[in-house]
Amino acid sequence: MGATQFEAPHWECLEWLQSETVGRLCVLDHEFPLAFPLNYKVMQDGDEYRIIFRTVPHSAAGRYSGPASLEVDQIDTSRLHAWSVIVRGELHDVVDPADLPETSPLVTEGRKRWKVLQVSSISGRRFTSTTAREGFSVDWQPATS
């Protein structure tokens, strides 16, 4: 038996996103999608959200500006439960990081470039399952927004 998928409401997606500090930033590099784990912080200004992080200036993420996404998820195989949030938006350099909160990257050396993902959409899914002979499996399908 497979997992049952439930679309998560916006407020729950935000709670999940704010409960974690590590996600995978997805960008295009030479026309190929790449995903990089990174530490991030969520900033809110009214109804608008931004994801901020620090990176090495010469890295693919540090050099990139344009459409990007962030995926954050949690999988608990012991409870047969999982959730996933995908944030889409435009990635830009931060000109003045003075008022930004510390993002506490796991690797700090060379992380001098501040980036911001200006959020255009947030979607999420929750998965529940029962034990199957093949083990725990889910079908990760992005929600349309």
Contact map, one row per residue, 1 for C-alpha under 8 A:
1110000000000000000000000000000000000000000000000000000000000000000000000000000000000000000000000000000000000000000000000000000011110000000000000
1111000000000000000000000000000000000000000000000000000000000000000000000000000000000000000000000000000000000000000000000000000011010001110000000
1111100000000000000000000000000000000000000000000000000000000000000000000000000000000000000000000000000000000000000000000000001111000001111000000
0111110000000000000000000000000000000000000000000000000000000000000000000000000000000000000000000000000000000000000000000000001110000000010000000
0011111000000000000000000000000000000000000000000000000000000000000000000000000000000000000000000000000000000000000000000000111100000000000000000
0001111100000000000000000000000000000000000000000000000000000000000000000000000000000000000000000000000000000000000000000000111000000000000000000
0000111110000000000000000000000000000000000000000000000000000000000000000000000000000000000000000000000000000000000000000001110000000000000000100
0000011111011000000000000000000000000000000000000000000000000000000000000000000000000000000000000000000000000000000000000011110000000000000000000
0000001111111000000000000000000000000000000000000000000000000000000000000000000000000000000000000000000000000000000000000011000000000000000000000
0000000111111100000000000000000000000000000000000000000000000000000000000000000000000000000000000000000000000000000000000111000000000000000000000
0000000011111110000000000000000000000000000000000000000000000000000000000000000000000000000000000000000000000000000000000000000000000000000000000
0000000111111111000000000000000000000000000000000000000000000000000000000000000000000000000000000000000000000000000000000000000000000000000000000
0000000111111111100000000000000000000000000000000000000000000000000000000000000000001000000000000000000000000000000000000111000000000000000000000
0000000001111111110000000000000000000000000000000000000000000000000000000000000000000000000000000000000000000000000000000000000000000000000000000
0000000000111111111000000000000000000000000000000000000000000000000000000000000000000000000000000000000000000000000000000000000000000000000000000
0000000000011111111100000000000000000000000000000000000000000000000000000000000000001000000000000000000000000000000000000000000000000000000000000
0000000000001111111100000000000000000000010000000000000000000000000000010000000000001000000000000000000000000000000000000000000000000000000000000
0000000000000111111110000000000000000000110000000000000000000000000000000000000000000000000000000000000000000000000000000000000000000000000000000
0000000000000011111110000000000000000000000000000000000000000000000000000000000000000000000000000000000000000000000000000000000000000000000000000
0000000000000001111111100000000000000000000000000000000000000000000000010000000000000000000000000000000000000000000000000000000000000000000000000
0000000000000000011111100000000000000011100000000000000000000000000000000000000000000000000000000000000000000000000000000000000000000000000000000
0000000000000000000111110000000000001111000000000000000000000000000000010000000000000000000000000000000000000000000000000000000000000000000000000
0000000000000000000111111000000000001111000000000000000000000000000001111000000000000000000000000000000000000000000000000000000000000000000000000
0000000000000000000001111100000000111100000000000000000000000000000001110000000000000000000000000000000000000000000000000000000000000000000000000
0000000000000000000000111110000000111100000000000000000000001000000111100000000000000000000000000000000000000000000000000000000000000000000000000
0000000000000000000000011111000011110000000000000000000000000000000111100000000000000000000000000000000000000000000000000000000000000000000000000
0000000000000000000000001111100011100000000000000000000000001001001110000000000000000000000000000000000000000000000000000000000000000000000000000
0000000000000000000000000111111111000000000000000000000000000001000100000000000000000000000000000000000000000000000000000000000000000000000000000
0000000000000000000000000011111111000000000000000000000000010001000000000000000000000000000000000000000000000000000000000000000000000000000000000
0000000000000000000000000001111100000000000000000000000000000000000000000000000000000000000000000000000000000000000000000000000000000000000000000
0000000000000000000000000001111110000000000000000000000000000000000000000000000000000000000000000000000000000000000000000000000000000000000000000
0000000000000000000000000001111111000000000000000000000000000000000000000000000000000000000000000000000000000000000000000000000000000000000000000
0000000000000000000000000111101111100000000000000000000000000000000000000000000000000000000000000000000000000000000000000000000000000000000000000
0000000000000000000000000111100111110000000000000000000000000000000000000000000000000000000000000000000000000000000000000000000000000000000000000
0000000000000000000000011110000011111000000000000000000000000000000000000000000000000000000000000000000000000000000000000000000000000000000000000
0000000000000000000000011100000001111100000000000000000000001000000000000000000000000000000000000000000000000000000000000000000000000000000000000
0000000000000000000001111000000000111110000000000000000000000000000000000000000000000000000000000000000000000000000000000000000000000000000000000
0000000000000000000001111000000000011111000000000000100000000000000000000000000000000000000000000000000011000000000000000000000000000000000000000
0000000000000000000011100000000000001111100000000000110000000000000000000000000000000000000000000000001111000000000000000000000000000000000000000
0000000000000000000011100000000000000111110000000011110000000000000000000000000000000000000000000000001110000000000000000000000000000000000000000
0000000000000000010010000000000000000011111000000011100000000000000000000000000000000000000000000000111000000000000000000000000000000000000000000
0000000000000000110000000000000000000001111100001111000000000000000000000000000000000000000000000000000000000000000000000000000000000000000000000
0000000000000000000000000000000000000000111110001111000000000000000000000000000000000000000000000000000000000000000000000000000000000000000000000
0000000000000000000000000000000000000000011111111100000000000000000000000000000000000000000000000000000000000000000000000000000000000000000000000
0000000000000000000000000000000000000000001111111000000000000000000000000000000000000000000000000000000000000000000000000000000000000000000000000
0000000000000000000000000000000000000000000111110000000000000000000000000000000000000000000000000000000000000000000000000000000000000000000000000
0000000000000000000000000000000000000000000111111000000000000000000000000000000000000000000000000000000000000000000000000000000000000000000000000
0000000000000000000000000000000000000000000111111100000000000000000000000000000000000000000000000000000000000000000000100000000000000000000000000
0000000000000000000000000000000000000000011110111110000000000000000000000000000000000000000000000000000000000000000001100000000000000000000000000
0000000000000000000000000000000000000000011100011111000000000000000000000000000000000000000000000000000000000000000111100000000000000000000000000
0000000000000000000000000000000000000001111000001111100000000000000000000000000000000000000000000000000000000000000111100000000000000000000000000
0000000000000000000000000000000000000001111000000111110000000000000000000000000000000000000000000000001000000000011110000000000000000000000000000
0000000000000000000000000000000000000111100000000011111000000000000000000000000000000000000000000000001010000000011100000000000000000000000000000
0000000000000000000000000000000000000011000000000001111100000000000000000000000000000000000000000000001010000011111000000000000000000000000000000
0000000000000000000000000000000000000000000000000000111110101100000000000000000000000000000000000000000000000111111000000000000000000000000000000
0000000000000000000000000000000000000000000000000000011111101100000000000000000000000000000000000000000000000111100000000000000000000000000000000
0000000000000000000000000000000000000000000000000000001111101110000000000000000000000000000000000000000000000111100000000000000000000000000000000
0000000000000000000000000000000000000000000000000000000111110110000000000000000000000000000000000000000000000000000000000000000000000000000000000
0000000000000000000000000000000000000000000000000000001111111110000000000000000000000000000000000000000000000000000000000000000000000000000000000
0000000000000000000000000000100000000000000000000000000001111111000000000000000000000000000000000000000000000000000000000000000000000000000000000
0000000000000000000000001010000000010000000000000000001110111111000000000000000000000000000000000000000000000000000000000000000000000000000000000
0000000000000000000000000000000000000000000000000000001111111111000000000000000000000000000000000000000000000000101000000000000000000000000000000
0000000000000000000000000000000000000000000000000000000011111111100000000000000000000000000000000000000000000000000000000000000000000000000000000
0000000000000000000000000011100000000000000000000000000000011111110000000000000000000000001100000000000000000000000000000000000000000000000000000
0000000000000000000000000000000000000000000000000000000000000011111000000000000000000000011110000000000000000000000000000000000000000000000000000
0000000000000000000000000000000000000000000000000000000000000001111100000000000000000000011100000000000000000000000000000000000000000000000000000
0000000000000000000000000010000000000000000000000000000000000000111110000000000000000001111000000000000000000000000000000000000000000000000000000
0000000000000000000000001111000000000000000000000000000000000000011111000000000000000001111000000000000000000000000010000000000000000000000000000
0000000000000000000000001110000000000000000000000000000000000000001111100000000000000111100000000000000000000000000010000000000000000000000000000
0000000000000000000000111100000000000000000000000000000000000000000111110000000000000111000000000000000000000000000000000000000000000000000000000
0000000000000000000000111100000000000000000000000000000000000000000011111000000000011110000000000000000000000000000000000000000000000000000000000
0000000000000000100101110000000000000000000000000000000000000000000001111100000000011100000000000000000000000000000000000000000000000000000000000
0000000000000000000000100000000000000000000000000000000000000000000000111110000001111000000000000000000000000000000000000000000000000000000000000
0000000000000000000000000000000000000000000000000000000000000000000000011111000001110000000000000000000000000000000000000000000000000000000000000
0000000000000000000000000000000000000000000000000000000000000000000000001111100111100000000000000000000000000000000000000000000000000000000000000
0000000000000000000000000000000000000000000000000000000000000000000000000111111111000000000000000000000000000000000000000000000000000000000000000
0000000000000000000000000000000000000000000000000000000000000000000000000011111111000000000000000000000000000000000000000000000000000001000000000
0000000000000000000000000000000000000000000000000000000000000000000000000001111110000000000000000000000000000000000000000000000000000000000000000
0000000000000000000000000000000000000000000000000000000000000000000000000001111110000000000000000000000000000000000000000000000000000000000000000
0000000000000000000000000000000000000000000000000000000000000000000000000011111111000000000000000000000000000000000000000000000111100001000000000
0000000000000000000000000000000000000000000000000000000000000000000000000011111111100000000000000000000000000000000000000000011110000000000000000
0000000000000000000000000000000000000000000000000000000000000000000000001111100111110000000000000000000000000000000000000000011100000000000000000
0000000000000000000000000000000000000000000000000000000000000000000000001110000011111000000000000000000000000000000000000001111000000000000000000
0000000000000000000000000000000000000000000000000000000000000000000000111100000001111100000000000000000000000000000000000001110000000000000000000
0000000000001001100000000000000000000000000000000000000000000000000000111000000000111110000000000000000000000000000000000111100000000000000000000
0000000000000000000000000000000000000000000000000000000000000000000011110000000000011111000000000000000000000000000000000111000000000000000001000
0000000000000000000000000000000000000000000000000000000000000000000011100000000000001111100000000000000000000000000000111110000000000000000000000
0000000000000000000000000000000000000000000000000000000000000000001111000000000000000111110000000000000000000000000000111100000000000000000000000
0000000000000000000000000000000000000000000000000000000000000000001110000000000000000011111000000000000000000000000011111000000000000000000000000
0000000000000000000000000000000000000000000000000000000000000000111100000000000000000001111100000000000000000000000011110000000000000000000000000
0000000000000000000000000000000000000000000000000000000000000001111100000000000000000000111110000000000000000000001111000000000000000000000000000
0000000000000000000000000000000000000000000000000000000000000001110000000000000000000000011111000000000000000000001111000000000000000000000000000
0000000000000000000000000000000000000000000000000000000000000000100000000000000000000000001111100000000000000000111100000000000000000000000000000
0000000000000000000000000000000000000000000000000000000000000000000000000000000000000000000111111000000000000000111100000000000000000000000000000
0000000000000000000000000000000000000000000000000000000000000000000000000000000000000000000011111000000000000000000000000000000000000000000000000
0000000000000000000000000000000000000000000000000000000000000000000000000000000000000000000001111110000000000000000000000000000000000000000000000
0000000000000000000000000000000000000000000000000000000000000000000000000000000000000000000001111111000000000000010000000000000000000000000000000
0000000000000000000000000000000000000000000000000000000000000000000000000000000000000000000000011111000000000000000000000000000000000000000000000
0000000000000000000000000000000000000000000000000000000000000000000000000000000000000000000000011111100000000000000000000000000000000000000000000
0000000000000000000000000000000000000000000000000000000000000000000000000000000000000000000000001111110000000000000000000000000000000000000000000
0000000000000000000000000000000000000000100000000000000000000000000000000000000000000000000000000011111000000000000000000000000000000000000000000
0000000000000000000000000000000000000000100000000000000000000000000000000000000000000000000000000001111100000000000000000000000000000000000000000
0000000000000000000000000000000000000011100000000001110000000000000000000000000000000000000000000000111110000000000000000000000000000000000000000
0000000000000000000000000000000000000011000000000000000000000000000000000000000000000000000000000000011111010000000000000000000000000000000000000
0000000000000000000000000000000000000111000000000000110000000000000000000000000000000000000000000000001111110010000000000000000000000000000000000
0000000000000000000000000000000000000110000000000000000000000000000000000000000000000000000000000000000111110000000000000000000000000000000000000
0000000000000000000000000000000000000000000000000000000000000000000000000000000000000000000000000000000011111010000000000000000000000000000000000
0000000000000000000000000000000000000000000000000000000000000000000000000000000000000000000000000000000111111110000000000000000000000000000000000
0000000000000000000000000000000000000000000000000000000000000000000000000000000000000000000000000000000000111110000000000000000000000000000000000
0000000000000000000000000000000000000000000000000000001110000000000000000000000000000000000000000000000000011111000000000000000000000000000000000
0000000000000000000000000000000000000000000000000000011110000000000000000000000000000000000000000000000010111111110000000000000000000000000000000
0000000000000000000000000000000000000000000000000000011110000000000000000000000000000000000000000000000000000111110000000000000000000000000000000
0000000000000000000000000000000000000000000000000000011110000100000000000000000000000000000011000000000000000011111000000000000000000000000000000
0000000000000000000000000000000000000000000000000001111000000000000000000000000000000000000011001000000000000011111100000000000000000000000000000
0000000000000000000000000000000000000000000000000001111000000100000000000000000000000000001111000000000000000000111110000000000000000000000000000
0000000000000000000000000000000000000000000000000111100000000000000000000000000000000000001111000000000000000000011111000000000000000000000000000
0000000000000000000000000000000000000000000000000111000000000000000110000000000000000000111100000000000000000000001111100000000000000000000000000
0000000000000000000000000000000000000000000000001110000000000000000000000000000000000000111100000000000000000000000111110000000000000000000000000
0000000000000000000000000000000000000000000000011110000000000000000000000000000000000011110000000000000000000000000011111100000000000000000000000
0000000000000000000000000000000000000000000000000000000000000000000000000000000000000011110000000000000000000000000001111100000000000000000000000
0000000000000000000000000000000000000000000000000000000000000000000000000000000000000011100000000000000000000000000000111110000000000000000000001
0000000001001000000000000000000000000000000000000000000000000000000000000000000000001111000000000000000000000000000000111111000000000000000000001
0000000111001000000000000000000000000000000000000000000000000000000000000000000000001110000000000000000000000000000000001111100000000000000001111
0000001111001000000000000000000000000000000000000000000000000000000000000000000000111100000000000000000000000000000000000111110000000000000001100
0000111100000000000000000000000000000000000000000000000000000000000000000000000000111000000000000000000000000000000000000011111000000000000001100
0000111100000000000000000000000000000000000000000000000000000000000000000000000011110000000000000000000000000000000000000001111100000000000000000
0011110000000000000000000000000000000000000000000000000000000000000000000000000011100000000000000000000000000000000000000000111110000000010000000
0011100000000000000000000000000000000000000000000000000000000000000000000000000111000000000000000000000000000000000000000000011111000000000000000
1111000000000000000000000000000000000000000000000000000000000000000000000000000110000000000000000000000000000000000000000000001111100001000000000
1110000000000000000000000000000000000000000000000000000000000000000000000000000100000000000000000000000000000000000000000000000111110001000000000
1000000000000000000000000000000000000000000000000000000000000000000000000000000100000000000000000000000000000000000000000000000011111011000000000
1100000000000000000000000000000000000000000000000000000000000000000000000000000000000000000000000000000000000000000000000000000001111111000000000
0000000000000000000000000000000000000000000000000000000000000000000000000000000000000000000000000000000000000000000000000000000000111110000000000
0000000000000000000000000000000000000000000000000000000000000000000000000000000000000000000000000000000000000000000000000000000000011111000000000
0000000000000000000000000000000000000000000000000000000000000000000000000000000000000000000000000000000000000000000000000000000000111111100000000
0110000000000000000000000000000000000000000000000000000000000000000000000000100100000000000000000000000000000000000000000000000011110111110000000
0110000000000000000000000000000000000000000000000000000000000000000000000000000000000000000000000000000000000000000000000000000000000011111000000
0111000000000000000000000000000000000000000000000000000000000000000000000000000000000000000000000000000000000000000000000000001000000001111100000
0010000000000000000000000000000000000000000000000000000000000000000000000000000000000000000000000000000000000000000000000000000000000000111110000
0000000000000000000000000000000000000000000000000000000000000000000000000000000000000000000000000000000000000000000000000000000000000000011111000
0000000000000000000000000000000000000000000000000000000000000000000000000000000000000000000000000000000000000000000000000000000000000000001111100
0000000000000000000000000000000000000000000000000000000000000000000000000000000000000100000000000000000000000000000000000011100000000000000111110
0000001000000000000000000000000000000000000000000000000000000000000000000000000000000000000000000000000000000000000000000011100000000000000011111
0000000000000000000000000000000000000000000000000000000000000000000000000000000000000000000000000000000000000000000000000010000000000000000001111
0000000000000000000000000000000000000000000000000000000000000000000000000000000000000000000000000000000000000000000000001110000000000000000000111
